Amino acid sequence: MPEQWELLKIYADNALVTDNLKGAEDYLWQAIDAAAQTGSLVKVALCLESLGDLYYKQAKFSDSESIYNDCLDKQISALGLEHPELAKTLHKISACQSFQNKLTQAEDSLKQALLIHMIAYGTNHPHTNWSITALQSLYGRQGKTFDLREISNWGNIPAAPAVALEPEPLICRTCHRPYKGAQCTNCTQMRLAAVQHFHEELERLTVVCSNKDIRAGSIIAMGSIHMDVRMASRSDSFSDVRQVLGKSTKRLIPEGQALKPSDVEDAPR
């Protein structure tokens, strides 16, 4: 049974499908409160990240930066200073700062991300190269040239939490289940989008899934589907909810299953 924070986060996803930005924002704030009641900082951080993404999509870069910073604080407390999850958030913070022309701060955020990636993966990993490429681009905007050798002079990593905690397991962005390691094993089984993205990771595609059972012959309505990435293949799923709205189903679609062309009457191919 999904937890309350998870249900609210799904409601926010559904609201976004219909461009109900205010509804999505309200649901995400409720999800943050519900996640806080569980005592899990990782769950709170996951909901905060979604809210930051929402503000970012609306070009509310100052609000987005503030939410991402709150997310980062929760991640540091829950995961420690050197967890790669922090680097992803730091990249998002840097993007917000860059759009506000706060280039020095954006540079510092990317430097922190690069340090974390180097500690976690070394110098030749795609994640590390991602941070290096972003820094090179930001340096170029300032008329400077990035030199990896200058890392020895850096010291601006996030401050350590007051009390060291046992790292929490991560929460999967797709199925919302806890996991350890590089990726969620629940979402990397047969028929997942199997496209190599980074080393030992899979590209996660945006596909249309049911968020409740849809009976055979039912007309697919707005509230019956949401955007997700679970159990799908690139060649046998829908990427846009508008491709299936108003169409009838040929068979029962279980909750969480990606809709396939063979499941929907008169589906585009």
C-alpha positions as CSV (number, residue, x, y, z in Angstrom):
1,M,0.0,0.0,0.0
2,P,1.5,3.4,-1.0
3,E,2.4,5.7,1.9
4,Q,0.6,9.1,2.1
5,W,3.6,11.1,0.9
6,E,3.8,8.8,-2.2
7,L,0.1,9.2,-3.0
8,L,0.4,12.9,-2.8
9,K,3.4,13.0,-5.0
10,I,1.5,10.9,-7.6
11,Y,-1.4,13.3,-7.4
12,A,1.1,16.1,-8.1
13,D,2.3,14.2,-11.2
14,N,-1.2,13.8,-12.4
15,A,-1.9,17.5,-11.9
16,L,1.2,18.3,-14.1
17,V,-0.2,16.2,-16.9
18,T,-3.1,18.6,-17.1
19,D,-0.9,21.7,-16.7
20,N,-2.5,22.3,-13.2
21,L,0.7,23.8,-11.8
22,K,-1.0,25.3,-8.7
23,G,-2.5,21.9,-7.9
24,A,0.8,20.2,-8.4
25,E,2.5,22.7,-6.1
26,D,-0.1,22.2,-3.4
27,Y,0.1,18.4,-3.5
28,L,3.9,18.6,-3.3
29,W,3.9,20.8,-0.2
30,Q,1.5,18.3,1.3
31,A,3.8,15.4,0.3
32,I,6.7,17.2,2.0
33,D,4.7,17.4,5.2
34,A,3.6,13.8,5.0
35,A,7.2,12.6,4.3
36,A,8.5,14.6,7.3
37,Q,6.0,12.7,9.5
38,T,7.7,9.4,8.5
39,G,11.0,10.6,9.9
40,S,12.9,9.9,6.7
41,L,15.0,12.7,5.4
42,V,15.5,10.9,2.1
43,K,11.7,10.9,1.5
44,V,11.5,14.6,2.3
45,A,14.4,15.3,0.0
46,L,12.8,13.4,-2.8
47,C,9.6,15.5,-2.5
48,L,11.6,18.7,-2.2
49,E,13.5,17.8,-5.4
50,S,10.2,17.4,-7.2
51,L,9.0,20.8,-6.0
52,G,12.3,22.4,-7.0
53,D,11.9,20.8,-10.5
54,L,8.4,22.3,-10.7
55,Y,9.6,25.8,-9.9
56,Y,12.5,25.4,-12.3
57,K,10.1,24.5,-15.1
58,Q,8.3,27.7,-14.4
59,A,11.5,29.7,-14.5
60,K,11.2,30.5,-10.8
61,F,14.9,30.1,-10.4
62,S,15.2,31.8,-7.0
63,D,12.5,29.7,-5.5
64,S,13.9,26.6,-7.1
65,E,17.4,27.3,-5.8
66,S,16.0,27.7,-2.3
67,I,14.1,24.4,-2.4
68,Y,17.1,22.6,-3.9
69,N,19.3,23.9,-1.1
70,D,16.8,22.6,1.5
71,C,16.9,19.3,-0.4
72,L,20.7,19.3,-0.3
73,D,20.7,19.9,3.5
74,K,18.4,16.9,4.0
75,Q,20.6,14.7,1.8
76,I,23.8,15.7,3.6
77,S,22.3,14.7,6.9
78,A,20.8,11.5,5.6
79,L,23.6,10.3,3.2
80,G,26.8,12.0,4.3
81,L,29.0,14.4,2.5
82,E,30.4,12.2,-0.3
83,H,27.2,10.5,-1.7
84,P,26.8,10.9,-5.5
85,E,23.1,11.9,-4.9
86,L,24.4,15.2,-3.6
87,A,26.2,16.0,-6.8
88,K,23.0,15.7,-8.8
89,T,21.3,18.3,-6.6
90,L,24.4,20.5,-6.8
91,H,24.1,20.5,-10.6
92,K,20.5,21.6,-10.3
93,I,21.5,24.4,-7.8
94,S,24.2,25.5,-10.2
95,A,21.7,25.7,-13.1
96,C,19.4,27.9,-11.0
97,Q,22.3,30.2,-10.0
98,S,23.5,30.4,-13.6
99,F,20.1,31.6,-14.8
100,Q,20.2,34.3,-12.2
101,N,23.7,35.3,-13.4
102,K,25.2,34.3,-10.1
103,L,28.1,32.7,-11.9
104,T,30.6,32.6,-9.0
105,Q,28.1,30.7,-6.9
106,A,27.2,28.5,-9.8
107,E,30.9,27.7,-10.2
108,D,31.2,26.8,-6.5
109,S,28.2,24.4,-6.7
110,L,29.7,22.6,-9.7
111,K,33.1,22.4,-8.1
112,Q,31.5,20.6,-5.1
113,A,29.7,18.3,-7.5
114,L,32.9,17.5,-9.3
115,L,34.7,16.8,-6.0
116,I,32.0,14.3,-5.0
117,H,32.0,12.6,-8.4
118,M,35.8,12.3,-8.3
119,I,35.7,10.8,-4.8
120,A,32.9,8.4,-5.8
121,Y,34.0,7.4,-9.3
122,G,37.4,8.7,-10.1
123,T,38.5,11.0,-12.9
124,N,37.4,8.9,-16.0
125,H,33.8,8.1,-15.1
126,P,30.9,9.6,-17.2
127,H,29.5,11.3,-14.1
128,T,32.8,13.0,-13.5
129,N,33.1,14.0,-17.1
130,W,29.5,15.5,-16.9
131,S,30.7,17.8,-14.0
132,I,33.9,18.7,-15.9
133,T,31.9,19.6,-19.1
134,A,29.5,21.8,-17.1
135,L,32.4,23.6,-15.4
136,Q,34.1,24.1,-18.7
137,S,30.9,25.7,-20.1
138,L,30.5,27.9,-17.1
139,Y,34.1,29.0,-17.2
140,G,33.7,29.8,-20.9
141,R,30.8,32.2,-20.1
142,Q,33.2,34.1,-17.9
143,G,36.1,34.1,-20.4
144,K,38.1,31.6,-18.3
145,T,39.6,28.2,-19.1
146,F,39.0,25.3,-16.7
147,D,42.0,23.4,-15.6
148,L,41.4,20.1,-13.6
149,R,44.7,20.6,-11.8
150,E,43.3,23.5,-9.8
151,I,41.2,21.1,-7.8
152,S,44.0,20.8,-5.2
153,N,43.3,24.4,-4.2
154,W,39.6,23.8,-3.6
155,G,38.1,23.3,-0.2
156,N,34.4,24.4,-0.5
157,I,32.6,21.1,0.1
158,P,29.3,21.2,2.1
159,A,29.6,21.5,5.8
160,A,29.3,18.2,7.8
161,P,26.1,17.6,9.8
162,A,26.3,18.1,13.6
163,V,25.6,14.4,14.2
164,A,26.8,11.7,11.9
165,L,23.9,9.4,11.0
166,E,23.8,5.9,9.5
167,P,23.1,6.6,5.8
168,E,19.5,6.0,4.8
169,P,18.7,3.9,1.7
170,L,17.8,5.9,-1.3
171,I,14.1,6.1,-2.5
172,C,13.6,5.2,-6.1
173,R,12.1,8.1,-8.1
174,T,10.2,5.6,-10.2
175,C,8.6,3.1,-7.8
176,H,9.3,4.9,-4.5
177,R,10.8,1.8,-3.0
178,P,14.0,2.0,-0.9
179,Y,17.2,0.6,-2.5
180,K,20.9,0.5,-2.1
181,G,23.6,0.6,-4.8
182,A,23.8,2.3,-8.1
183,Q,20.1,1.8,-9.1
184,C,16.8,0.3,-8.0
185,T,16.7,-3.4,-8.8
186,N,12.8,-3.3,-8.7
187,C,12.9,-1.0,-11.8
188,T,15.6,-2.7,-13.7
189,Q,13.9,-6.0,-14.5
190,M,12.7,-7.3,-17.8
191,R,11.1,-4.7,-20.1
192,L,12.6,-1.7,-18.4
193,A,14.0,1.0,-20.8
194,A,17.2,-0.8,-21.6
195,V,19.4,2.1,-22.9
196,Q,22.8,2.6,-21.5
197,H,23.1,6.2,-20.2
198,F,25.9,6.3,-17.7
199,H,28.2,3.5,-16.7
200,E,26.2,0.7,-15.0
201,E,23.0,2.8,-15.2
202,L,20.0,2.7,-17.5
203,E,18.3,5.7,-19.2
204,R,14.9,6.2,-17.6
205,L,12.3,7.0,-20.2
206,T,9.1,9.1,-19.7
207,V,6.2,6.8,-20.4
208,V,2.5,6.7,-19.7
209,C,1.5,4.3,-16.9
210,S,-1.7,3.5,-15.1
211,N,-1.9,4.6,-11.5
212,K,-4.9,2.3,-10.9
213,D,-6.4,-0.7,-12.5
214,I,-8.2,0.2,-15.8
215,R,-10.9,-2.3,-16.8
216,A,-11.1,-3.7,-20.3
217,G,-13.3,-1.4,-22.5
218,S,-12.9,1.6,-20.2
219,I,-12.3,5.1,-21.6
220,I,-9.0,6.4,-20.4
221,A,-9.6,9.6,-18.5
222,M,-7.4,12.3,-17.1
223,G,-7.3,10.9,-13.6
224,S,-6.5,7.3,-14.7
225,I,-3.0,7.8,-15.9
226,H,0.3,9.5,-15.0
227,M,3.7,10.0,-16.4
228,D,6.2,7.4,-15.1
229,V,9.2,5.3,-16.2
230,R,8.4,1.9,-14.8
231,M,8.5,-1.4,-16.7
232,A,8.6,0.0,-20.2
233,S,10.5,-0.3,-23.5
234,R,11.2,2.6,-25.8
235,S,9.6,0.9,-28.8
236,D,6.5,-0.4,-27.1
237,S,5.1,2.4,-24.9
238,F,3.6,5.9,-25.1
239,S,5.7,9.0,-24.2
240,D,2.8,11.5,-24.1
241,V,-0.4,11.2,-22.2
242,R,-2.3,12.9,-25.0
243,Q,-1.8,9.8,-27.2
244,V,-4.2,7.8,-25.1
245,L,-6.7,10.1,-23.5
246,G,-10.2,9.4,-24.5
247,K,-9.4,6.0,-26.1
248,S,-10.7,2.7,-24.8
249,T,-8.7,-0.2,-23.5
250,K,-8.7,-3.6,-25.0
251,R,-7.8,-5.5,-21.8
252,L,-7.3,-4.9,-18.1
253,I,-4.4,-2.6,-17.4
254,P,-2.9,-3.3,-13.9
255,E,-1.9,-0.5,-11.7
256,G,1.7,0.7,-12.5
257,Q,1.9,-1.0,-15.9
258,A,3.1,1.0,-18.9
259,L,0.4,1.3,-21.6
260,K,1.3,-0.3,-24.9
261,P,-0.1,0.3,-28.3
262,S,-1.6,-3.2,-28.2
263,D,-3.5,-2.3,-25.0
264,V,-5.4,0.7,-26.6
265,E,-8.0,1.0,-29.3
266,D,-6.9,3.0,-32.4
267,A,-3.6,3.9,-30.7
268,P,-1.0,5.8,-32.8
269,R,1.9,3.7,-33.9
